[in-house]
């Protein structure tokens, strides 16, 4: 009883400690149910299952957002939804990179979910560190929001004019470092990240990294790179650490579930990248506006972000269908 009273009275990063515990409990329950019930064995995930799983994660996130709206107020609810939408949208570009990583290492489809699951666990910790650091910097040095705005403006402009540039996995600095430092086997070892085997030269049993471990490291590295964009973007919406962290984590929790559906049709969203670039540019403009004239209505950010992303998706699908019809007509 005394522990519960202390928990109710304590605060952490400006919010009651018990609502942090509530959120972490929900995340732990989702991960335990996912790994312990739905995916106890390595198996291939189909598009239909992927969509259902993703819908379930989105449903939980929306329910949590409704609770935030009720308990913390309508403004916090709108900020949560905006942050969730931005993070979810920016993570779609991450799907393309993850697909390239799996293709480069020729990871069997039945092992994809395992890599993504452990990748999400790493992302939860990584985002917590980055968001905590960002919150501390914004609180101590409010001018750092100008730097965030300039960085987002640069990132948006770069994404807008880079087009469909694809990263070169083989030349990645982390991959080159791991290959130099670790003994690596070509065997996937039934989904394990490490195996023990005799050294061909000495016969001594040594620990080898599998290609699955390299793929996991690359997925974590990709999330770090995308977090450099997404974390400043969400701080442009709100500096409340609770809203920032919860919206971020709920968005990436469903990413691995959605991966299998998106990876199968990622080419149909060719123009979504440009919509995301405009979202980053808009958020940068919002930072500059807020620093000069004051904080705009949070509903405007939600409406503009939603409109840009939906427009990018719709335009991509329309152009994709038009191209398919043209191809079919040409073949006929």
N, C-alpha and C positions, 0 to 999 in steps of 0.2 A: 504493500500500500504506500509506504513511504517513497519507494522507487517510482511508482506511478505519479505521485504528487510532485516529485522532483522533476520528472520528465515533462509533466504538463507546465511546470513553472519555468523550465529552462528555455533558452533561446539559442539559435545557431544561425549565423549569417542573416540576422534580422527577422527570422521566423521562429515560431515555437518548435522546439526540438521534436515534438511528437508528430508533426506533419512531415518532417524529413523521414522519420522512422516509418510512417505510413507509406510514403512513396517507395522507400527502399524495400519495404516488405512486399509491396505489389510487384516490384521488379524481380525480387528473389522468387516469389511464387510463380511468376510467369516463366522464368528461366528453368525452375525446377520441373514444372509441368511439361514444358517444351522438351527438355532433355530426358527427363525421367519417365514420361508417359508417351508422348507423341513420337519421339525419335530416339528410342533406346538402342537401335541398331543402325549401321551405315546402310542407307538405301537411297535410291534416286527419288527426287521430289518432282512430281509432275506439275504442269501449269495450273490445272484445276485446284490441286491441293495448295499450291503456292498462293493463289488468289484468295482462297478461303482463310488460310492462315493470316495473310496480310489484312484481310477484312476484320478478323478477330482482334489483331493488334490495334488497328485503327479504332475499332469499337471501344476497346479498353481505354485508349488515349482520349477519345471523345467523352467517355464517361468521367474520366479523371478531370478533363477540362471543364465539364459541367459542375463537378464538385468544387473546383477552383473558383468558378464563376459564383457559386452559391456561398462559399465560405470566405473567400478573399475579396469578392466584389466583381462587378461586371467588367471594370477596366482590366483587372488581373486576368479574367477569363478571356477577354479579347486578345490580350498580349500573349497568353498561352497559345491560343489558336493560331495567331500570327507567327509566333516562333516555331510552332510545330509545322505549319505549312511551309515556311522558309527552309527549315532544316530538312524536311522530307523531300522538298523539291531539289535542293542542292545535293542531297544524297543520291538522287537519280543518276547524276553524272558519275558518281562513284561506282555505280553498278557496271558501267561500261569498262572502267579500269579493272575492276575485279574480274570481269569476264575475260579481259586480256591476260590477266595474271594466270587464271585457270587454264587458258588456252596455251600459254607459253610453257607451263610445266606439264601440260597434258594430264591434268588431274582428273581421274575418273569421276563421273557425275555423282556416284554414290558417296563420295567423300566431300563433296562441295559443302554440304550442310555442316559437317564437323568443323571445317576450317572457319566457316562463317560464324558458327556458335562461339568458338573460342575467340574469334576476332571481335565479336560484340562485347565479350567480357573485358577484353583489353581496352576497347573504345570507351566503355563506361568509366573505367579508372582514368584513362587519358583525358576524357572530356572533363571529369571532375577536377583534375589538376589544372587544366587550362582555364576552366571557368572560374575556379577559385583564385587563380593568379590574375585573371582579367578583372574580376570584381575588386580585388585589392588595388590594382593599378588605377581603375576608374575612380574608386573612392578617394585615393590619395592624390591622383593627378587627373583632374577632370579634362584637362587639355588633350589627354591621350585619345579622346574620342575624335579629335581632328585627324590624328594619325590613322585611326580605324577607318574614318571616312575616306581619306586619301587612298588607303590600301584597297578598300572595296571598290572605289572608282577605278583604280588601276586594274584590279582583277576583272571587273566587269567589262572594261574596254578591251582588255586582252582576250577574254573569252569571246567577245563579240566579233573581233577581227581575226582570231586564230582559226575560226571555222571548225573543221573536223580533224584537227591535228591530233594524232594519237601518240601517247608516250611510248618510248622505246624501252621495253622491259629489260632487255639484255644489257643495256648500258646503264641501268640504275646503279647508283653508287652503293646503296645498301646491299644489293645482290652481289656485286663484285667483292665487297668486303666479306660477306658471309662465305663466298666460295673460296676466298683466300684463307680464311681462318678455320673453317670447319671441314672435317672429313664428311663426305656426302655419299650416300648410296643412291642408286637409281631405282631401288625397289620402294614401293609405297607401303610395304609391310602391313597390309590390311588396315590402313588408316592410322597407323601410329606416327608420331612425330620423331621419335628416336628409336634406334635399334642397336643392339650389341652384336658385333661380328668380328671375326679374326682379321687383323691387318694383313694384307697380302704379302707385305715385305717382311714382317717380323713374326707373324703368327699370333701376336698378342691380341687378346680380345679388347676392342676399343668401342667407344660410343660413336655411332654415325647419325647424322641428321638425315631425314628423308626429304624428298622433294615437297612433301606436304608441309614440313616445318618451314621450308623456304617460302612456300606460298603463303603460309600464315604470317610470316614476318613482312612480306610484301603487302598483304592486305592491311596489316596494322600501320605500315608506313604510308599507304595510300590514305587511310583514315586520318593520319596526322596531317598530311598535306591538305586534305579537304577541310579539316577542322580549322586550319589557318584562315580559311574564308568564312566558314559558317559561324565560328565563335564571335568574331567581330560583328558579323551581320546580326546576330541575335542581340548583342549588346547595344546595337543601334536601335533596336526595338524597345528594349527595357534593360535596366541595370539591376533588376531584382534577381539575385542569384538563384532563388528557388524557381522562379518562372523560367529563367535561362536554362538551368540544369534539367528540370523535369521535361520541358518541351523538347530539348535536345535528345535526351535518353529515350523518350517514348517514340521519337521519330526514327532513331537508328535501331531500336529494338525490332521494329517490323521490317527493317531493310533486308535482312537475310531471308525472311519469308517471301518478300516480294521479288527477291533477286531472280528466282527461277522463272517467274512469269515475264519479268522485264528483259532478262537475258535472251529469251526466245523471240522477243519482238522489239529489241532496242533500236533496230534500224528504222522502225516506223516513226520514231520520235526525233527525226533529224533536226527539226527546228526548235526543239525544246531548249537546246543549249543557248540559243539566242534570247529566248524568253528569260532564262535564268540570268544571263548577262544583264538584261534590262532590270531585273529585280535587284541585282547588286548595285547597279548605277542609281536606281531609285532610292535604295537604302542609304547610299552615300550622300545623295542629295538631301535626304531626310535628316541625316546627322548635321550637315552644314546649316540647314534651315533651323533645326532645334537650337543650335549653338548661337545663332544670330537673333532669331525672332521668337523662339520659344517652342515648347513641345507641341506638335500637331496632334489632332484627334487620333487615338489608336485605331479607330474604326477605318480611317482613311488608309492607313498602312495595310490593314487586312484586306480591304476592298481592292486596292491597287495590286497587291501581291497576288491575290486570287485571280484577278482579271488577266494579268500578264501570263501566269502559268497556264490557266485554262486556254487562253488564246494560243499559246505555243503548242499545247497538246492538240487542240482542234485543228490548227493550221497544218501541223505535221501529219495528222491522220488524213486530212483532205488531200494533201499533196501526195501522200503515199498511195491512197486509193486511186487518184488520178493517174499516177505513174504506172500502177498495175494495170489499169484499164487500157492505157496507151500501149503497154507492152503486149497485152493480150490481143489488142486490135492489130498490132504490127505482126504478131505471129500468125494471126488468122489470115 
